[in-house]
Amino acid sequence: MPDPKHGNLLYLNPGAAGNQGFHKMRTMMRFEINKGKVEKLEVIELGKRG
C-alpha cells in the first residue's frame, strides 16, 4: 500500500556498491518497471572490495 506521506515510492537497497564498509562483495541491482510493476530484477556482483 503506498505511503500517503511519501507518495507512491518504491524503496530498494542495492547492497554495497562503494569501496568502503563492512560488506565483502560490492553489489548493485538492475530492474525494469513495466506498468507499475518491478520486472527482470537482477542482483549484480561487482567484485570483492579492496
mmCIF entry with sequence, helices, sheets and N, C-alpha, C, O atoms, coordinates in Angstrom:
data_MODEL
# 
_entry.id   MODEL 
# 
_entity.id                         1 
_entity.type                       polymer 
_entity.pdbx_number_of_molecules   1 
# 
_entity_poly.entity_id                      1 
_entity_poly.type                           'polypeptide(L)' 
_entity_poly.nstd_linkage                   no 
_entity_poly.nstd_monomer                   no 
_entity_poly.pdbx_seq_one_letter_code       MPDPKHGNLLYLNPGAAGNQGFHKMRTMMRFEINKGKVEKLEVIELGKRG 
_entity_poly.pdbx_seq_one_letter_code_can   MPDPKHGNLLYLNPGAAGNQGFHKMRTMMRFEINKGKVEKLEVIELGKRG 
_entity_poly.pdbx_strand_id                 A 
# 
loop_
_entity_poly_seq.entity_id 
_entity_poly_seq.num 
_entity_poly_seq.mon_id 
_entity_poly_seq.hetero 
1 1  MET n 
1 2  PRO n 
1 3  ASP n 
1 4  PRO n 
1 5  LYS n 
1 6  HIS n 
1 7  GLY n 
1 8  ASN n 
1 9  LEU n 
1 10 LEU n 
1 11 TYR n 
1 12 LEU n 
1 13 ASN n 
1 14 PRO n 
1 15 GLY n 
1 16 ALA n 
1 17 ALA n 
1 18 GLY n 
1 19 ASN n 
1 20 GLN n 
1 21 GLY n 
1 22 PHE n 
1 23 HIS n 
1 24 LYS n 
1 25 MET n 
1 26 ARG n 
1 27 THR n 
1 28 MET n 
1 29 MET n 
1 30 ARG n 
1 31 PHE n 
1 32 GLU n 
1 33 ILE n 
1 34 ASN n 
1 35 LYS n 
1 36 GLY n 
1 37 LYS n 
1 38 VAL n 
1 39 GLU n 
1 40 LYS n 
1 41 LEU n 
1 42 GLU n 
1 43 VAL n 
1 44 ILE n 
1 45 GLU n 
1 46 LEU n 
1 47 GLY n 
1 48 LYS n 
1 49 ARG n 
1 50 GLY n 
# 
_struct_asym.id          A 
_struct_asym.entity_id   1 
# 
_struct_sheet.id               AA1 
_struct_sheet.type             ? 
_struct_sheet.number_strands   2 
_struct_sheet.details          ? 
# 
_struct_sheet_order.sheet_id     AA1 
_struct_sheet_order.range_id_1   1 
_struct_sheet_order.range_id_2   2 
_struct_sheet_order.offset       ? 
_struct_sheet_order.sense        anti-parallel 
# 
loop_
_struct_sheet_range.sheet_id 
_struct_sheet_range.id 
_struct_sheet_range.beg_label_comp_id 
_struct_sheet_range.beg_label_asym_id 
_struct_sheet_range.beg_label_seq_id 
_struct_sheet_range.pdbx_beg_PDB_ins_code 
_struct_sheet_range.end_label_comp_id 
_struct_sheet_range.end_label_asym_id 
_struct_sheet_range.end_label_seq_id 
_struct_sheet_range.pdbx_end_PDB_ins_code 
_struct_sheet_range.beg_auth_comp_id 
_struct_sheet_range.beg_auth_asym_id 
_struct_sheet_range.beg_auth_seq_id 
_struct_sheet_range.end_auth_comp_id 
_struct_sheet_range.end_auth_asym_id 
_struct_sheet_range.end_auth_seq_id 
AA1 1 MET A 25 ? ASN A 34 ? MET A 25 ASN A 34 
AA1 2 LYS A 37 ? LYS A 48 ? LYS A 37 LYS A 48 
# 
loop_
_atom_site.group_PDB 
_atom_site.id 
_atom_site.type_symbol 
_atom_site.label_atom_id 
_atom_site.label_alt_id 
_atom_site.label_comp_id 
_atom_site.label_asym_id 
_atom_site.label_entity_id 
_atom_site.label_seq_id 
_atom_site.pdbx_PDB_ins_code 
_atom_site.Cartn_x 
_atom_site.Cartn_y 
_atom_site.Cartn_z 
_atom_site.occupancy 
_atom_site.B_iso_or_equiv 
_atom_site.pdbx_formal_charge 
_atom_site.auth_seq_id 
_atom_site.auth_comp_id 
_atom_site.auth_asym_id 
_atom_site.auth_atom_id 
_atom_site.pdbx_PDB_model_num 
ATOM 1   N N  . MET A 1 1  ? 0.839  -1.177  0.000   1.00 0.00 ? 1  MET A N  1 
ATOM 2   C CA . MET A 1 1  ? 0.000  0.000   0.000   1.00 0.00 ? 1  MET A CA 1 
ATOM 3   C C  . MET A 1 1  ? 0.888  1.245   0.000   1.00 0.00 ? 1  MET A C  1 
ATOM 4   O O  . MET A 1 1  ? 1.792  1.332   0.831   1.00 0.00 ? 1  MET A O  1 
ATOM 5   N N  . PRO A 1 2  ? 0.675  2.194   -0.877  1.00 0.00 ? 2  PRO A N  1 
ATOM 6   C CA . PRO A 1 2  ? 1.500  3.407   -0.940  1.00 0.00 ? 2  PRO A CA 1 
ATOM 7   C C  . PRO A 1 2  ? 1.419  4.209   0.357   1.00 0.00 ? 2  PRO A C  1 
ATOM 8   O O  . PRO A 1 2  ? 0.376  4.257   1.008   1.00 0.00 ? 2  PRO A O  1 
ATOM 9   N N  . ASP A 1 3  ? 2.513  4.825   0.713   1.00 0.00 ? 3  ASP A N  1 
ATOM 10  C CA . ASP A 1 3  ? 2.588  5.672   1.895   1.00 0.00 ? 3  ASP A CA 1 
ATOM 11  C C  . ASP A 1 3  ? 2.140  7.074   1.491   1.00 0.00 ? 3  ASP A C  1 
ATOM 12  O O  . ASP A 1 3  ? 2.846  7.733   0.728   1.00 0.00 ? 3  ASP A O  1 
ATOM 13  N N  . PRO A 1 4  ? 0.984  7.557   1.976   1.00 0.00 ? 4  PRO A N  1 
ATOM 14  C CA . PRO A 1 4  ? 0.476  8.871   1.550   1.00 0.00 ? 4  PRO A CA 1 
ATOM 15  C C  . PRO A 1 4  ? 1.410  10.016  1.934   1.00 0.00 ? 4  PRO A C  1 
ATOM 16  O O  . PRO A 1 4  ? 1.398  11.066  1.292   1.00 0.00 ? 4  PRO A O  1 
ATOM 17  N N  . LYS A 1 5  ? 2.211  9.824   2.965   1.00 0.00 ? 5  LYS A N  1 
ATOM 18  C CA . LYS A 1 5  ? 3.130  10.874  3.397   1.00 0.00 ? 5  LYS A CA 1 
ATOM 19  C C  . LYS A 1 5  ? 4.287  11.045  2.409   1.00 0.00 ? 5  LYS A C  1 
ATOM 20  O O  . LYS A 1 5  ? 4.762  12.160  2.196   1.00 0.00 ? 5  LYS A O  1 
ATOM 21  N N  . HIS A 1 6  ? 4.737  9.951   1.813   1.00 0.00 ? 6  HIS A N  1 
ATOM 22  C CA . HIS A 1 6  ? 5.896  9.992   0.929   1.00 0.00 ? 6  HIS A CA 1 
ATOM 23  C C  . HIS A 1 6  ? 5.557  9.716   -0.541  1.00 0.00 ? 6  HIS A C  1 
ATOM 24  O O  . HIS A 1 6  ? 6.459  9.645   -1.375  1.00 0.00 ? 6  HIS A O  1 
ATOM 25  N N  . GLY A 1 7  ? 4.306  9.564   -0.857  1.00 0.00 ? 7  GLY A N  1 
ATOM 26  C CA . GLY A 1 7  ? 3.931  9.328   -2.245  1.00 0.00 ? 7  GLY A CA 1 
ATOM 27  C C  . GLY A 1 7  ? 4.028  7.865   -2.626  1.00 0.00 ? 7  GLY A C  1 
ATOM 28  O O  . GLY A 1 7  ? 4.235  7.000   -1.776  1.00 0.00 ? 7  GLY A O  1 
ATOM 29  N N  . ASN A 1 8  ? 3.881  7.606   -3.874  1.00 0.00 ? 8  ASN A N  1 
ATOM 30  C CA . ASN A 1 8  ? 3.911  6.246   -4.401  1.00 0.00 ? 8  ASN A CA 1 
ATOM 31  C C  . ASN A 1 8  ? 5.349  5.901   -4.759  1.00 0.00 ? 8  ASN A C  1 
ATOM 32  O O  . ASN A 1 8  ? 5.736  5.982   -5.925  1.00 0.00 ? 8  ASN A O  1 
ATOM 33  N N  . LEU A 1 9  ? 6.143  5.515   -3.760  1.00 0.00 ? 9  LEU A N  1 
ATOM 34  C CA . LEU A 1 9  ? 7.568  5.264   -3.942  1.00 0.00 ? 9  LEU A CA 1 
ATOM 35  C C  . LEU A 1 9  ? 7.903  3.805   -3.714  1.00 0.00 ? 9  LEU A C  1 
ATOM 36  O O  . LEU A 1 9  ? 7.233  3.106   -2.954  1.00 0.00 ? 9  LEU A O  1 
ATOM 37  N N  . LEU A 1 10 ? 8.948  3.359   -4.383  1.00 0.00 ? 10 LEU A N  1 
ATOM 38  C CA . LEU A 1 10 ? 9.484  2.024   -4.186  1.00 0.00 ? 10 LEU A CA 1 
ATOM 39  C C  . LEU A 1 10 ? 10.883 2.183   -3.624  1.00 0.00 ? 10 LEU A C  1 
ATOM 40  O O  . LEU A 1 10 ? 11.725 2.829   -4.247  1.00 0.00 ? 10 LEU A O  1 
ATOM 41  N N  . TYR A 1 11 ? 11.145 1.613   -2.472  1.00 0.00 ? 11 TYR A N  1 
ATOM 42  C CA . TYR A 1 11 ? 12.463 1.685   -1.844  1.00 0.00 ? 11 TYR A CA 1 
ATOM 43  C C  . TYR A 1 11 ? 13.173 0.354   -2.030  1.00 0.00 ? 11 TYR A C  1 
ATOM 44  O O  . TYR A 1 11 ? 12.648 -0.690  -1.643  1.00 0.00 ? 11 TYR A O  1 
ATOM 45  N N  . LEU A 1 12 ? 14.361 0.385   -2.621  1.00 0.00 ? 12 LEU A N  1 
ATOM 46  C CA . LEU A 1 12 ? 15.169 -0.822  -2.810  1.00 0.00 ? 12 LEU A CA 1 
ATOM 47  C C  . LEU A 1 12 ? 16.580 -0.554  -2.287  1.00 0.00 ? 12 LEU A C  1 
ATOM 48  O O  . LEU A 1 12 ? 17.127 0.529   -2.497  1.00 0.00 ? 12 LEU A O  1 
ATOM 49  N N  . ASN A 1 13 ? 17.155 -1.520  -1.621  1.00 0.00 ? 13 ASN A N  1 
ATOM 50  C CA . ASN A 1 13 ? 18.525 -1.415  -1.150  1.00 0.00 ? 13 ASN A CA 1 
ATOM 51  C C  . ASN A 1 13 ? 19.410 -2.198  -2.115  1.00 0.00 ? 13 ASN A C  1 
ATOM 52  O O  . ASN A 1 13 ? 19.328 -3.426  -2.163  1.00 0.00 ? 13 ASN A O  1 
ATOM 53  N N  . PRO A 1 14 ? 20.255 -1.508  -2.886  1.00 0.00 ? 14 PRO A N  1 
ATOM 54  C CA . PRO A 1 14 ? 21.076 -2.190  -3.886  1.00 0.00 ? 14 PRO A CA 1 
ATOM 55  C C  . PRO A 1 14 ? 22.249 -2.950  -3.311  1.00 0.00 ? 14 PRO A C  1 
ATOM 56  O O  . PRO A 1 14 ? 22.983 -3.599  -4.056  1.00 0.00 ? 14 PRO A O  1 
ATOM 57  N N  . GLY A 1 15 ? 22.445 -2.890  -2.016  1.00 0.00 ? 15 GLY A N  1 
ATOM 58  C CA . GLY A 1 15 ? 23.613 -3.537  -1.427  1.00 0.00 ? 15 GLY A CA 1 
ATOM 59  C C  . GLY A 1 15 ? 24.713 -2.520  -1.239  1.00 0.00 ? 15 GLY A C  1 
ATOM 60  O O  . GLY A 1 15 ? 24.442 -1.369  -0.895  1.00 0.00 ? 15 GLY A O  1 
ATOM 61  N N  . ALA A 1 16 ? 25.931 -2.920  -1.455  1.00 0.00 ? 16 ALA A N  1 
ATOM 62  C CA . ALA A 1 16 ? 27.091 -2.062  -1.226  1.00 0.00 ? 16 ALA A CA 1 
ATOM 63  C C  . ALA A 1 16 ? 27.880 -1.908  -2.525  1.00 0.00 ? 16 ALA A C  1 
ATOM 64  O O  . ALA A 1 16 ? 28.604 -2.820  -2.924  1.00 0.00 ? 16 ALA A O  1 
ATOM 65  N N  . ALA A 1 17 ? 27.743 -0.764  -3.182  1.00 0.00 ? 17 ALA A N  1 
ATOM 66  C CA . ALA A 1 17 ? 28.423 -0.542  -4.456  1.00 0.00 ? 17 ALA A CA 1 
ATOM 67  C C  . ALA A 1 17 ? 29.762 0.167   -4.291  1.00 0.00 ? 17 ALA A C  1 
ATOM 68  O O  . ALA A 1 17 ? 30.566 0.185   -5.223  1.00 0.00 ? 17 ALA A O  1 
ATOM 69  N N  . GLY A 1 18 ? 30.015 0.751   -3.125  1.00 0.00 ? 18 GLY A N  1 
ATOM 70  C CA . GLY A 1 18 ? 31.241 1.517   -2.900  1.00 0.00 ? 18 GLY A CA 1 
ATOM 71  C C  . GLY A 1 18 ? 32.399 0.666   -2.410  1.00 0.00 ? 18 GLY A C  1 
ATOM 72  O O  . GLY A 1 18 ? 32.279 -0.550  -2.262  1.00 0.00 ? 18 GLY A O  1 
ATOM 73  N N  . ASN A 1 19 ? 33.523 1.329   -2.161  1.00 0.00 ? 19 ASN A N  1 
ATOM 74  C CA . ASN A 1 19 ? 34.733 0.638   -1.728  1.00 0.00 ? 19 ASN A CA 1 
ATOM 75  C C  . ASN A 1 19 ? 34.888 0.599   -0.214  1.00 0.00 ? 19 ASN A C  1 
ATOM 76  O O  . ASN A 1 19 ? 35.804 -0.055  0.286   1.00 0.00 ? 19 ASN A O  1 
ATOM 77  N N  . GLN A 1 20 ? 34.026 1.277   0.528   1.00 0.00 ? 20 GLN A N  1 
ATOM 78  C CA . GLN A 1 20 ? 34.148 1.296   1.979   1.00 0.00 ? 20 GLN A CA 1 
ATOM 79  C C  . GLN A 1 20 ? 32.948 0.620   2.613   1.00 0.00 ? 20 GLN A C  1 
ATOM 80  O O  . GLN A 1 20 ? 31.869 0.559   2.023   1.00 0.00 ? 20 GLN A O  1 
ATOM 81  N N  . GLY A 1 21 ? 33.150 0.107   3.832   1.00 0.00 ? 21 GLY A N  1 
ATOM 82  C CA . GLY A 1 21 ? 32.076 -0.546  4.559   1.00 0.00 ? 21 GLY A CA 1 
ATOM 83  C C  . GLY A 1 21 ? 32.473 -1.946  4.959   1.00 0.00 ? 21 GLY A C  1 
ATOM 84  O O  . GLY A 1 21 ? 33.593 -2.387  4.704   1.00 0.00 ? 21 GLY A O  1 
ATOM 85  N N  . PHE A 1 22 ? 31.541 -2.644  5.592   1.00 0.00 ? 22 PHE A N  1 
ATOM 86  C CA . PHE A 1 22 ? 31.859 -3.975  6.107   1.00 0.00 ? 22 PHE A CA 1 
ATOM 87  C C  . PHE A 1 22 ? 31.496 -5.104  5.147   1.00 0.00 ? 22 PHE A C  1 
ATOM 88  O O  . PHE A 1 22 ? 31.866 -6.251  5.395   1.00 0.00 ? 22 PHE A O  1 
ATOM 89  N N  . HIS A 1 23 ? 30.782 -4.813  4.060   1.00 0.00 ? 23 HIS A N  1 
ATOM 90  C CA . HIS A 1 23 ? 30.437 -5.854  3.094   1.00 0.00 ? 23 HIS A CA 1 
ATOM 91  C C  . HIS A 1 23 ? 31.691 -6.311  2.358   1.00 0.00 ? 23 HIS A C  1 
ATOM 92  O O  . HIS A 1 23 ? 32.571 -5.503  2.062   1.00 0.00 ? 23 HIS A O  1 
ATOM 93  N N  . LYS A 1 24 ? 31.770 -7.589  2.067   1.00 0.00 ? 24 LYS A N  1 
ATOM 94  C CA . LYS A 1 24 ? 32.941 -8.118  1.358   1.00 0.00 ? 24 LYS A CA 1 
ATOM 95  C C  . LYS A 1 24 ? 32.781 -8.041  -0.156  1.00 0.00 ? 24 LYS A C  1 
ATOM 96  O O  . LYS A 1 24 ? 33.770 -7.941  -0.883  1.00 0.00 ? 24 LYS A O  1 
ATOM 97  N N  . MET A 1 25 ? 31.545 -8.087  -0.629  1.00 0.00 ? 25 MET A N  1 
ATOM 98  C CA . MET A 1 25 ? 31.275 -8.077  -2.073  1.00 0.00 ? 25 MET A CA 1 
ATOM 99  C C  . MET A 1 25 ? 30.522 -6.801  -2.433  1.00 0.00 ? 25 MET A C  1 
ATOM 100 O O  . MET A 1 25 ? 29.565 -6.439  -1.749  1.00 0.00 ? 25 MET A O  1 
ATOM 101 N N  . ARG A 1 26 ? 30.937 -6.118  -3.492  1.00 0.00 ? 26 ARG A N  1 
ATOM 102 C CA . ARG A 1 26 ? 30.214 -4.946  -3.991  1.00 0.00 ? 26 ARG A CA 1 
ATOM 103 C C  . ARG A 1 26 ? 29.076 -5.446  -4.869  1.00 0.00 ? 26 ARG A C  1 
ATOM 104 O O  . ARG A 1 26 ? 29.280 -6.327  -5.703  1.00 0.00 ? 26 ARG A O  1 
ATOM 105 N N  . THR A 1 27 ? 27.884 -4.894  -4.690  1.00 0.00 ? 27 THR A N  1 
ATOM 106 C CA . THR A 1 27 ? 26.718 -5.323  -5.460  1.00 0.00 ? 27 THR A CA 1 
ATOM 107 C C  . THR A 1 27 ? 25.900 -4.124  -5.929  1.00 0.00 ? 27 THR A C  1 
ATOM 108 O O  . THR A 1 27 ? 26.037 -3.014  -5.414  1.00 0.00 ? 27 THR A O  1 
ATOM 109 N N  . MET A 1 28 ? 25.063 -4.373  -6.900  1.00 0.00 ? 28 MET A N  1 
ATOM 110 C CA . MET A 1 28 ? 24.104 -3.389  -7.390  1.00 0.00 ? 28 MET A CA 1 
ATOM 111 C C  . MET A 1 28 ? 22.890 -4.152  -7.903  1.00 0.00 ? 28 MET A C  1 
ATOM 112 O O  . MET A 1 28 ? 22.938 -5.375  -8.029  1.00 0.00 ? 28 MET A O  1 
ATOM 113 N N  . MET A 1 29 ? 21.803 -3.443  -8.199  1.00 0.00 ? 29 MET A N  1 
ATOM 114 C CA . MET A 1 29 ? 20.611 -4.071  -8.763  1.00 0.00 ? 29 MET A CA 1 
ATOM 115 C C  . MET A 1 29 ? 20.248 -3.404  -10.083 1.00 0.00 ? 29 MET A C  1 
ATOM 116 O O  . MET A 1 29 ? 20.481 -2.214  -10.291 1.00 0.00 ? 29 MET A O  1 
ATOM 117 N N  . ARG A 1 30 ? 19.679 -4.200  -10.952 1.00 0.00 ? 30 ARG A N  1 
ATOM 118 C CA . ARG A 1 30 ? 19.148 -3.691  -12.220 1.00 0.00 ? 30 ARG A CA 1 
ATOM 119 C C  . ARG A 1 30 ? 17.747 -4.277  -12.367 1.00 0.00 ? 30 ARG A C  1 
ATOM 120 O O  . ARG A 1 30 ? 17.523 -5.454  -12.083 1.00 0.00 ? 30 ARG A O  1 
ATOM 121 N N  . PHE A 1 31 ? 16.809 -3.444  -12.813 1.00 0.00 ? 31 PHE A N  1 
ATOM 122 C CA . PHE A 1 31 ? 15.436 -3.908  -12.967 1.00 0.00 ? 31 PHE A CA 1 
ATOM 123 C C  . PHE A 1 31 ? 14.704 -2.998  -13.932 1.00 0.00 ? 31 PHE A C  1 
ATOM 124 O O  . PHE A 1 31 ? 15.183 -1.917  -14.275 1.00 0.00 ? 31 PHE A O  1 
ATOM 125 N N  . GLU A 1 32 ? 13.540 -3.447  -14.365 1.00 0.00 ? 32 GLU A N  1 
ATOM 126 C CA . GLU A 1 32 ? 12.651 -2.663  -15.217 1.00 0.00 ? 32 GLU A CA 1 
ATOM 127 C C  . GLU A 1 32 ? 11.343 -2.449  -14.471 1.00 0.00 ? 32 GLU A C  1 
ATOM 128 O O  . GLU A 1 32 ? 10.916 -3.300  -13.692 1.00 0.00 ? 32 GLU A O  1 
ATOM 129 N N  . ILE A 1 33 ? 10.717 -1.320  -14.713 1.00 0.00 ? 33 ILE A N  1 
ATOM 130 C CA . ILE A 1 33 ? 9.375  -1.074  -14.185 1.00 0.00 ? 33 ILE A CA 1 
ATOM 131 C C  . ILE A 1 33 ? 8.436  -1.037  -15.382 1.00 0.00 ? 33 ILE A C  1 
ATOM 132 O O  . ILE A 1 33 ? 8.574  -0.195  -16.269 1.00 0.00 ? 33 ILE A O  1 
ATOM 133 N N  . ASN A 1 34 ? 7.487  -1.952  -15.396 1.00 0.00 ? 34 ASN A N  1 
ATOM 134 C CA . ASN A 1 34 ? 6.556  -2.090  -16.507 1.00 0.00 ? 34 ASN A CA 1 
ATOM 135 C C  . ASN A 1 34 ? 5.134  -2.037  -15.959 1.00 0.00 ? 34 ASN A C  1 
ATOM 136 O O  . ASN A 1 34 ? 4.721  -2.917  -15.203 1.00 0.00 ? 34 ASN A O  1 
ATOM 137 N N  . LYS A 1 35 ? 4.400  -1.020  -16.336 1.00 0.00 ? 35 LYS A N  1 
ATOM 138 C CA . LYS A 1 35 ? 3.020  -0.825  -15.875 1.00 0.00 ? 35 LYS A CA 1 
ATOM 139 C C  . LYS A 1 35 ? 2.943  -0.847  -14.349 1.00 0.00 ? 35 LYS A C  1 
ATOM 140 O O  . LYS A 1 35 ? 2.026  -1.431  -13.771 1.00 0.00 ? 35 LYS A O  1 
ATOM 141 N N  . GLY A 1 36 ? 3.927  -0.195  -13.702 1.00 0.00 ? 36 GLY A N  1 
ATOM 142 C CA . GLY A 1 36 ? 3.931  -0.075  -12.254 1.00 0.00 ? 36 GLY A CA 1 
ATOM 143 C C  . GLY A 1 36 ? 4.449  -1.276  -11.494 1.00 0.00 ? 36 GLY A C  1 
ATOM 144 O O  . GLY A 1 36 ? 4.395  -1.293  -10.264 1.00 0.00 ? 36 GLY A O  1 
ATOM 145 N N  . LYS A 1 37 ? 4.952  -2.290  -12.196 1.00 0.00 ? 37 LYS A N  1 
ATOM 146 C CA . LYS A 1 37 ? 5.456  -3.493  -11.535 1.00 0.00 ? 37 LYS A CA 1 
ATOM 147 C C  . LYS A 1 37 ? 6.932  -3.688  -11.846 1.00 0.00 ? 37 LYS A C  1 
ATOM 148 O O  . LYS A 1 37 ? 7.389  -3.450  -12.964 1.00 0.00 ? 37 LYS A O  1 
ATOM 149 N N  . VAL A 1 38 ? 7.672  -4.131  -10.820 1.00 0.00 ? 38 VAL A N  1 
ATOM 150 C CA . VAL A 1 38 ? 9.095  -4.418  -10.990 1.00 0.00 ? 38 VAL A CA 1 
ATOM 151 C C  . VAL A 1 38 ? 9.239  -5.744  -11.719 1.00 0.00 ? 38 VAL A C  1 
ATOM 152 O O  . VAL A 1 38 ? 8.639  -6.747  -11.333 1.00 0.00 ? 38 VAL A O  1 
ATOM 153 N N  . GLU A 1 39 ? 10.042 -5.738  -12.775 1.00 0.00 ? 39 GLU A N  1 
ATOM 154 C CA . GLU A 1 39 ? 10.288 -6.952  -13.565 1.00 0.00 ? 39 GLU A CA 1 
ATOM 155 C C  . GLU A 1 39 ? 11.788 -7.077  -13.826 1.00 0.00 ? 39 GLU A C  1 
ATOM 156 O O  . GLU A 1 39 ? 12.528 -6.096  -13.752 1.00 0.00 ? 39 GLU A O  1 
ATOM 157 N N  . LYS A 1 40 ? 12.214 -8.275  -14.125 1.00 0.00 ? 40 LYS A N  1 
ATOM 158 C CA . LYS A 1 40 ? 13.593 -8.573  -14.507 1.00 0.00 ? 40 LYS A CA 1 
ATOM 159 C C  . LYS A 1 40 ? 14.599 -8.062  -13.465 1.00 0.00 ? 40 LYS A C  1 
ATOM 160 O O  . LYS A 1 40 ? 15.631 -7.494  -13.820 1.00 0.00 ? 40 LYS A O  1 
ATOM 161 N N  . LEU A 1 41 ? 14.295 -8.267  -12.193 1.00 0.00 ? 41 LEU A N  1 
ATOM 162 C CA . LEU A 1 41 ? 15.174 -7.828  -11.116 1.00 0.00 ? 41 LEU A CA 1 
ATOM 163 C C  . LEU A 1 41 ? 16.412 -8.709  -11.077 1.00 0.00 ? 41 LEU A C  1 
ATOM 164 O O  . LEU A 1 41 ? 16.307 -9.935  -11.034 1.00 0.00 ? 41 LEU A O  1 
ATOM 165 N N  . GLU A 1 42 ? 17.591 -8.082  -11.092 1.00 0.00 ? 42 GLU A N  1 
ATOM 166 C CA . GLU A 1 42 ? 18.876 -8.788  -11.022 1.00 0.00 ? 42 GLU A CA 1 
ATOM 167 C C  . GLU A 1 42 ? 19.722 -8.185  -9.930  1.00 0.00 ? 42 GLU A C  1 
ATOM 168 O O  . GLU A 1 42 ? 19.751 -6.965  -9.770  1.00 0.00 ? 42 GLU A O  1 
ATOM 169 N N  . VAL A 1 43 ? 20.407 -9.012  -9.179  1.00 0.00 ? 43 VAL A N  1 
ATOM 170 C CA . VAL A 1 43 ? 21.449 -8.558  -8.270  1.00 0.00 ? 43 VAL A CA 1 
ATOM 171 C C  . VAL A 1 43 ? 22.768 -8.866  -8.968  1.00 0.00 ? 43 VAL A C  1 
ATOM 172 O O  . VAL A 1 43 ? 23.029 -10.016 -9.323  1.00 0.00 ? 43 VAL A O  1 
ATOM 173 N N  . ILE A 1 44 ? 23.593 -7.854  -9.166  1.00 0.00 ? 44 ILE A N  1 
ATOM 174 C CA . ILE A 1 44 ? 24.842 -7.998  -9.909  1.00 0.00 ? 44 ILE A CA 1 
ATOM 175 C C  . ILE A 1 44 ? 26.017 -7.826  -8.948  1.00 0.00 ? 44 ILE A C  1 
ATOM 176 O O  . ILE A 1 44 ? 26.109 -6.819  -8.245  1.00 0.00 ? 44 ILE A O  1 
ATOM 177 N N  . GLU A 1 45 ? 26.906 -8.804  -8.923  1.00 0.00 ? 45 GLU A N  1 
ATOM 178 C CA . GLU A 1 45 ? 28.108 -8.707  -8.101  1.00 0.00 ? 45 GLU A CA 1 
ATOM 179 C C  . GLU A 1 45 ? 29.188 -7.992  -8.904  1.00 0.00 ? 45 GLU A C  1 
ATOM 180 O O  . GLU A 1 45 ? 29.498 -8.379  -10.031 1.00 0.00 ? 45 GLU A O  1 
ATOM 181 N N  . LEU A 1 46 ? 29.755 -6.947  -8.312  1.00 0.00 ? 46 LEU A N  1 
ATOM 182 C CA . LEU A 1 46 ? 30.775 -6.122  -8.966  1.00 0.00 ? 46 LEU A CA 1 
ATOM 183 C C  . LEU A 1 46 ? 32.198 -6.557  -8.616  1.00 0.00 ? 46 LEU A C  1 
ATOM 184 O O  . LEU A 1 46 ? 33.159 -6.041  -9.186  1.00 0.00 ? 46 LEU A O  1 
ATOM 185 N N  . GLY A 1 47 ? 32.335 -7.477  -7.709  1.00 0.00 ? 47 GLY A N  1 
ATOM 186 C CA . GLY A 1 47 ? 33.646 -7.957  -7.288  1.00 0.00 ? 47 GLY A CA 1 
ATOM 187 C C  . GLY A 1 47 ? 33.906 -7.619  -5.831  1.00 0.00 ? 47 GLY A C  1 
ATOM 188 O O  . GLY A 1 47 ? 33.169 -6.859  -5.203  1.00 0.00 ? 47 GLY A O  1 
ATOM 189 N N  . LYS A 1 48 ? 34.966 -8.202  -5.320  1.00 0.00 ? 48 LYS A N  1 
ATOM 190 C CA . LYS A 1 48 ? 35.312 -8.004  -3.926  1.00 0.00 ? 48 LYS A CA 1 
ATOM 191 C C  . LYS A 1 48 ? 35.865 -6.603  -3.699  1.00 0.00 ? 48 LYS A C  1 
ATOM 192 O O  . LYS A 1 48 ? 36.439 -5.991  -4.600  1.00 0.00 ? 48 LYS A O  1 
ATOM 193 N N  . ARG A 1 49 ? 35.683 -6.115  -2.495  1.00 0.00 ? 49 ARG A N  1 
ATOM 194 C CA . ARG A 1 49 ? 36.234 -4.811  -2.102  1.00 0.00 ? 49 ARG A CA 1 
ATOM 195 C C  . ARG A 1 49 ? 37.725 -4.928  -1.911  1.00 0.00 ? 49 ARG A C  1 
ATOM 196 O O  . ARG A 1 49 ? 38.266 -6.000  -1.642  1.00 0.00 ? 49 ARG A O  1 
ATOM 197 N N  . GLY A 1 50 ? 38.374 -3.780  -2.060  1.00 0.00 ? 50 GLY A N  1 
ATOM 198 C CA . GLY A 1 50 ? 39.791 -3.758  -1.721  1.00 0.00 ? 50 GLY A CA 1 
ATOM 199 C C  . GLY A 1 50 ? 40.709 -3.552  -2.811  1.00 0.00 ? 50 GLY A C  1 
ATOM 200 O O  . GLY A 1 50 ? 41.921 -3.523  -2.599  1.00 0.00 ? 50 GLY A O  1 
# 
